[in-house]
Structure formats: structure tokens, C-alpha cells
Amino acid sequence: MHRFCITPAQVSGTTVTFTPAQAHQLRNVLRLRPGDEVRAFDGVRDRDMVVQLDAAFEGTLVGEMPNAPEPRTRLDVYPALLQRHKFEPVLQKLTEVGVSSVTPVFTARGLVRDAPDERRCVRWRAILTEAAEQCGRGRVPRLRAAQPLTEALQSAHGLKLLAYEAEHHTQLRDALAAKPATVSIFVGPEGGFTPEEIRCARDLGARVITLGPRILRTETASPVLAALVLYELGDLSWPPES
């Protein structure tokens, strides 16, 4: 069943009103008709709404279905800004893994120097939303404004982890031994972090960790590290009550 992300304002009693873009997708892309059912989530309820279409632009609530449980861990990700064709898949995969927020970061060796404009941010939010619709999540990760690395390290919450290819000793499992409720992870650009950035990260309380002996591409490292954090904290499994 197709899923749509809506706002609470789109629900009035048992009536759900779709946006013009959603109505276009329902009618012209998916070719759904009155009587067909779709699922909708609003980021507030912990279950999907089952909506029977009355027309392309609205439908009636006829039931509920469970959506994928959110991780207990709040996982905030700070990936280095990359070129568009590399960064957009990172956003998609991080959403599928289950992260809470994404903050693009400017780094010394990063190839992207300019902050994304509003048009780009709108596209990125759409990618996050579409990924949440596809993977069954009931929440869309928050996209925060791009920040320089130092500011990001200062504003990050919880346990701060920074992946570094020259670190050979500190393992992720050891860094997570205290089972933190909030984790912030940092991944560098092509070429990695500079030694100066590593010293700054340590001074600001980050744990510098290894992801193993093989060098991962930056667009691989972000979703891999996010998945490993949630796995180590038991957040990639169904909760016991499920």
C-alpha cells in the first residue's frame, strides 16, 4: 500500500486532504481511483492511518496500521558536505537506517564550500520525506542548516563520535559501552579529516574511532556508521513487545 507523509493540519475529523502535489501523484502517477486505499503518517501519531480515497485530493480514515518503530536512541548525523550526486543518496540511506537528524558540515578538505540554497534544501527535505514513506518510518529526519565542523562539534549532543581512518585502536563497541541515549556521529569528506580537525574534535570532547582497516568512501561511511551504532545499541531489531 502506498504511503504519504502529511501534516496534522491535513486531517480534519475522519477526512484527510492531500496537497496538490500528492493529488497529482495519486491520480496521474499511481493512477489510483476512488475506493482505493493508501497509508498516511503525520509525524505525530505512532501508527499509520489507512485512508480510503473519495477523490484524488481527499479520502476518509477507515483504520490504522503499525509503522516501523523508531529507534530508542537519538542518532544525529553530521556528514561532510559532498557534491549533489553523492550527498543525496547519503540522505536517503540515513533515513532508511533510522537517524533522527542530519546536519551537513563544512570541512577543510571538502570540495563543497558554499551553503546549500533554499531550493537545494527543499529538494533534500523531499528526499528525506520520500525515503521515510518508502521505508515505513513514521518520522522524517530533521534537516538542519549546514555548519562549520567546529560549530557542529560544539552544538552536538550526547556522545560525540568521529570516524578517522588514521585511528587504529578505539573501537566503536568500546565507545558505546555506556549505552548512551543520544549519539552524534561525524564523517569527513573525500580525503578525510585533517590532523588539526582531529585535535579540535578531541578538545571538544569527541571520541575518535576506527571503522576498521579498509578505507570507506565518505558516502558509504555515514550510513555504515549509523547502522553500526544502532546495531550495537540494539536498535536495529524489533522491540520485544512487537
matplotlib code that plots the C-alpha trace (Angstrom):
import matplotlib.pyplot as plt

x = [0.0, 1.4, 2.4, 2.2, 3.6, 1.0, 0.8, -1.6, -3.4, -4.4, -6.6, -10.0, -12.1, -12.1, -11.2, -7.7, -7.0, -4.0, -1.8, -1.9, 1.4, 0.1, -3.2, -1.2, 0.8, -2.3, -4.2, -1.7, 1.4, -0.1, -3.4, -5.4, -9.2, -12.0, -12.3, -8.5, -6.7, -3.4, -1.5, -0.6, 1.5, 1.8, 4.9, 2.9, 0.9, 2.7, 0.6, -0.2, -3.7, -5.5, -7.2, -9.9, -9.8, -13.0, -11.3, -7.7, -7.5, -9.1, -10.1, -11.7, -9.9, -11.0, -8.4, -4.9, -1.8, 1.5, 4.5, 8.1, 9.2, 11.6, 15.0, 15.1, 18.5, 18.5, 21.1, 22.2, 24.5, 27.0, 28.2, 30.7, 29.0, 29.5, 28.7, 25.0, 25.2, 27.0, 25.2, 21.6, 22.0, 23.5, 20.3, 18.2, 20.2, 20.5, 16.7, 16.3, 18.7, 16.7, 18.6, 16.9, 18.6, 21.1, 23.4, 25.7, 29.2, 31.9, 35.3, 38.9, 39.2, 35.6, 35.0, 31.8, 32.4, 29.0, 26.0, 23.0, 20.4, 16.7, 16.0, 18.5, 17.3, 13.7, 14.9, 16.8, 13.8, 11.8, 14.4, 14.1, 10.4, 10.2, 12.7, 10.6, 7.5, 9.3, 10.9, 7.8, 9.0, 6.6, 9.1, 11.0, 14.6, 15.2, 17.5, 19.5, 21.4, 25.0, 27.6, 31.4, 32.9, 33.9, 30.4, 28.8, 31.0, 30.2, 26.4, 26.2, 24.5, 25.2, 28.2, 30.2, 31.9, 34.2, 35.3, 39.0, 41.0, 44.2, 42.8, 43.6, 42.7, 39.4, 36.6, 33.0, 31.8, 34.1, 33.0, 29.3, 29.9, 28.0, 24.8, 24.2, 20.7, 21.9, 24.8, 26.2, 28.4, 30.8, 32.1, 34.7, 34.9, 36.9, 40.4, 39.2, 39.6, 42.9, 45.1, 44.0, 40.4, 41.0, 42.8, 39.9, 37.4, 39.2, 39.5, 35.7, 35.0, 34.6, 35.7, 37.8, 37.1, 38.1, 35.8, 38.2, 41.3, 39.5, 39.0, 35.4, 34.2, 32.6, 29.2, 29.5, 30.9, 27.9, 25.1, 27.5, 28.5, 24.8, 23.8, 26.6, 25.7, 22.1, 23.1, 25.5, 22.8, 20.1, 18.1, 18.1, 15.8, 12.1, 11.3, 10.2, 6.6, 6.4]
y = [0.0, 3.4, 5.7, 9.5, 11.9, 14.5, 17.3, 17.1, 20.1, 17.8, 15.7, 17.0, 14.5, 11.5, 13.4, 13.6, 16.3, 15.8, 18.5, 19.3, 17.5, 14.4, 14.6, 14.7, 11.6, 9.7, 10.4, 10.7, 8.8, 5.9, 6.0, 5.3, 5.8, 6.4, 3.3, 2.5, 2.7, 4.4, 4.8, 8.2, 9.3, 12.7, 12.5, 12.7, 9.5, 6.3, 4.4, 4.9, 6.0, 3.9, 6.3, 5.2, 7.6, 9.6, 11.7, 12.4, 15.2, 13.7, 10.5, 9.0, 7.4, 3.8, 2.2, 2.2, 0.1, -0.1, 1.7, 0.8, 1.5, 4.4, 3.7, 4.3, 6.0, 9.6, 9.5, 12.8, 12.6, 15.2, 14.2, 16.4, 18.3, 16.4, 17.0, 16.6, 13.2, 11.8, 13.6, 12.9, 9.0, 9.6, 11.4, 8.6, 5.8, 7.6, 7.9, 4.2, 3.3, 5.4, 8.6, 11.5, 14.4, 15.3, 18.4, 18.9, 20.0, 22.2, 20.6, 21.7, 19.1, 19.3, 20.1, 21.9, 25.4, 27.1, 26.6, 24.9, 27.4, 27.1, 25.3, 22.7, 22.3, 21.9, 19.1, 17.5, 17.6, 15.9, 13.1, 12.6, 12.5, 10.1, 7.8, 7.8, 7.0, 4.1, 2.5, 2.6, 5.1, 7.4, 10.2, 12.2, 13.1, 16.8, 18.6, 21.2, 24.1, 23.4, 24.3, 24.5, 21.5, 23.4, 24.8, 21.4, 19.8, 22.5, 22.2, 18.4, 16.5, 13.2, 11.0, 12.5, 10.0, 10.9, 8.3, 8.7, 6.4, 7.0, 5.8, 2.2, 1.5, 2.9, 0.6, 1.7, -1.0, 0.3, 3.9, 2.8, 0.7, 3.1, 2.7, 6.4, 7.6, 10.2, 9.8, 12.3, 11.0, 12.8, 11.6, 13.5, 14.3, 12.7, 12.8, 12.6, 15.0, 16.9, 16.4, 19.8, 18.9, 15.7, 17.7, 20.1, 17.3, 15.7, 19.1, 19.4, 16.0, 13.8, 10.2, 9.4, 5.9, 3.4, 1.8, -0.9, -1.5, -0.8, 2.8, 3.5, 6.2, 9.0, 8.3, 4.8, 5.6, 7.7, 5.1, 2.3, 4.1, 5.0, 1.4, 0.1, 2.5, 1.4, -2.3, -2.1, -0.4, -3.0, -0.5, -2.4, -5.2, -5.2, -4.2, -7.1, -6.0, -6.2]
z = [0.0, -1.0, 1.9, 2.1, 4.6, 5.7, 8.3, 11.2, 9.6, 6.6, 9.0, 10.0, 11.8, 9.6, 6.4, 5.0, 2.4, 0.2, -1.2, -5.0, -5.5, -3.6, -5.6, -8.8, -7.7, -6.7, -9.9, -12.6, -11.4, -9.3, -11.2, -8.1, -8.1, -5.5, -3.3, -3.4, -0.1, 0.9, 4.1, 5.6, 8.6, 10.2, 12.3, 15.5, 15.7, 16.3, 13.7, 10.1, 9.0, 6.4, 4.0, 1.5, -1.4, -2.1, -4.8, -5.8, -3.3, -0.2, 1.5, 4.6, 7.5, 7.7, 10.0, 11.4, 10.7, 12.6, 11.2, 11.7, 15.4, 15.8, 17.4, 21.1, 20.5, 19.2, 16.5, 15.0, 11.9, 10.8, 7.4, 5.4, 2.6, -0.7, -4.3, -5.0, -6.7, -3.7, -0.9, -1.9, -1.6, 1.9, 3.0, 1.6, 3.3, 6.6, 6.7, 6.0, 8.8, 11.3, 12.2, 13.9, 12.2, 9.5, 9.7, 6.7, 7.8, 6.1, 6.5, 5.5, 2.7, 1.5, -2.1, -1.4, 0.0, -0.3, 1.9, 0.1, -1.0, -0.2, -3.4, -2.6, 1.0, -0.3, -2.6, 0.3, 2.6, -0.2, -0.4, 3.4, 3.2, 0.3, 2.0, 5.1, 3.1, 1.3, 4.4, 6.7, 9.2, 11.0, 11.4, 8.8, 10.0, 10.6, 8.2, 10.0, 8.4, 7.3, 9.9, 10.1, 11.8, 15.0, 15.4, 14.8, 17.4, 19.9, 19.4, 19.1, 22.0, 23.8, 22.9, 20.0, 17.7, 14.9, 12.3, 11.3, 9.1, 11.0, 14.3, 14.8, 18.4, 19.7, 18.5, 18.2, 20.6, 23.3, 22.8, 23.1, 26.3, 28.4, 26.2, 25.6, 24.8, 22.3, 19.9, 17.4, 14.6, 12.3, 9.0, 6.9, 3.2, 0.4, 1.8, 5.4, 8.3, 8.8, 11.8, 13.0, 12.8, 14.8, 17.6, 17.7, 17.9, 20.8, 22.6, 22.2, 23.7, 20.7, 20.7, 17.6, 16.4, 13.7, 11.2, 10.5, 8.3, 5.0, 3.8, 3.1, 0.7, 2.6, 1.1, 2.4, 5.8, 7.0, 6.6, 7.7, 10.9, 11.6, 11.2, 13.4, 16.2, 16.2, 15.9, 18.9, 20.9, 20.0, 17.8, 14.5, 15.9, 16.5, 20.2, 22.4, 22.5, 18.7]

ax = plt.figure().add_subplot(projection="3d")
ax.plot(x, y, z, "-o")
ax.set_aspect("equal")
plt.show()
